[in-house]
Amino acid sequence: MPQKVSEHIDATCEIDGHTTYVCNHDSTHTYTDVHEAIGHNYTSVVTEPTCEEEGYTTYTCHCGDSY
């Protein structure tokens, strides 16, 4: 069935995305493909301890979430 994309929303770390296709011959026929959330992908940055403060590690995802 020939089709075109009527809407596309990318999945994020926490929220599913989707692509909705519409039939070129009959717009009442649609299909939605759900793209699962991709989950966080953290990188770590180590802050070394000093004589006066303890060290720690910060984990940050490309979306900005960190702990």
Contacts in CASP RR format, 6 or more apart in sequence:
PFRMAT RR
TARGET T0000
AUTHOR 0000-0000-0000
METHOD contacts of the structure
MODEL  1
MPQKVSEHIDATCEIDGHTTYVCNHDSTHTYTDVHEAIGHNYTSVVTEPT
CEEEGYTTYTCHCGDSY
1 23 0 8 1.000
1 25 0 8 1.000
1 29 0 8 1.000
2 23 0 8 1.000
2 24 0 8 1.000
2 25 0 8 1.000
3 21 0 8 1.000
3 22 0 8 1.000
3 23 0 8 1.000
3 24 0 8 1.000
3 31 0 8 1.000
4 21 0 8 1.000
4 22 0 8 1.000
4 24 0 8 1.000
5 19 0 8 1.000
5 20 0 8 1.000
5 21 0 8 1.000
5 22 0 8 1.000
6 20 0 8 1.000
6 21 0 8 1.000
6 22 0 8 1.000
6 30 0 8 1.000
7 18 0 8 1.000
7 19 0 8 1.000
7 20 0 8 1.000
8 18 0 8 1.000
8 19 0 8 1.000
8 20 0 8 1.000
9 17 0 8 1.000
9 18 0 8 1.000
9 19 0 8 1.000
10 17 0 8 1.000
10 35 0 8 1.000
11 17 0 8 1.000
11 35 0 8 1.000
11 36 0 8 1.000
11 37 0 8 1.000
11 38 0 8 1.000
12 37 0 8 1.000
12 38 0 8 1.000
12 63 0 8 1.000
13 37 0 8 1.000
13 38 0 8 1.000
13 39 0 8 1.000
13 40 0 8 1.000
13 41 0 8 1.000
13 61 0 8 1.000
13 63 0 8 1.000
13 65 0 8 1.000
14 37 0 8 1.000
14 39 0 8 1.000
14 40 0 8 1.000
14 63 0 8 1.000
15 37 0 8 1.000
16 34 0 8 1.000
16 35 0 8 1.000
16 36 0 8 1.000
16 37 0 8 1.000
17 34 0 8 1.000
17 35 0 8 1.000
17 36 0 8 1.000
17 37 0 8 1.000
18 32 0 8 1.000
18 33 0 8 1.000
18 34 0 8 1.000
18 35 0 8 1.000
19 32 0 8 1.000
19 33 0 8 1.000
19 35 0 8 1.000
20 30 0 8 1.000
20 31 0 8 1.000
20 32 0 8 1.000
20 33 0 8 1.000
21 30 0 8 1.000
21 31 0 8 1.000
21 32 0 8 1.000
21 33 0 8 1.000
22 29 0 8 1.000
22 30 0 8 1.000
23 29 0 8 1.000
23 30 0 8 1.000
40 61 0 8 1.000
40 63 0 8 1.000
40 65 0 8 1.000
41 61 0 8 1.000
41 62 0 8 1.000
42 59 0 8 1.000
42 60 0 8 1.000
42 61 0 8 1.000
42 66 0 8 1.000
43 59 0 8 1.000
43 60 0 8 1.000
43 61 0 8 1.000
44 57 0 8 1.000
44 58 0 8 1.000
44 59 0 8 1.000
45 57 0 8 1.000
45 58 0 8 1.000
45 60 0 8 1.000
46 55 0 8 1.000
46 56 0 8 1.000
46 57 0 8 1.000
47 55 0 8 1.000
47 56 0 8 1.000
47 57 0 8 1.000
47 58 0 8 1.000
48 55 0 8 1.000
49 55 0 8 1.000
58 66 0 8 1.000
58 67 0 8 1.000
59 66 0 8 1.000
59 67 0 8 1.000
60 66 0 8 1.000
END
